[in-house]
Amino acid sequence: MNNSANQESTRRSFLAKLSLWIGGLAAGGSVFAVVRSLIPNVLYEPSKKVKIGTLDFIPEGVTFFKDAKTFVSKHSSGGKTKIHAMSAICTHLGCIVQHTESEESKGGIKDKSSVGFSCACHGSQFTIDGDVVKGPAPEPLPWFAVSISPDDGQLVVDTSRVVEKQKALLVLKSKHYNVRKV
Ligand code: FES
């Protein structure tokens, strides 16, 4: 009799502990769900607007800016500077293309149809303006909007804004940075 009372007491104690554990787990789960619901589902991506430096800092010719994955072309003459930015991401499968000016253009012969950029992954080639010379790339390299930051005068490439080639071009009067879009 005493033995069976002891067993009953142990069983009750076990059941009481078990229900406490289950209750604790349920309460913990509810608290976690409430706390999790207060945290917004936001994916923090890097900004698509990339500052690349002031006009003086950017070299003449074609320069690769790694952060923006963009080639920036700068050409100055007669007190004016023309700037444009073009994606360096191959339109085939996304490799970074290389600036590979042809021998003719290195020698000063400007032929818009000759190769300006090549992709080492599958052999696509593009003109200096990004048009496809040889596939498999299906599309030209897009041009991005370029502007000047009012805060610090740095040029800003907006890789989220693809623009028509002629609208992507900035013409700056070197001394005063007067911007004129053409
Ligand atoms: S990724 Fe450039 S040719 Fe395939």
Boltz pocket constraint, residues with backbone or C-beta under 6 A from the ligand:
constraints:
  - pocket:
      binder: B
      contacts: [[A, 90], [A, 91], [A, 92], [A, 93], [A, 94], [A, 95], [A, 119], [A, 120], [A, 121], [A, 122], [A, 123], [A, 124], [A, 135], [A, 136], [A, 137]]
      max_distance: 6.0
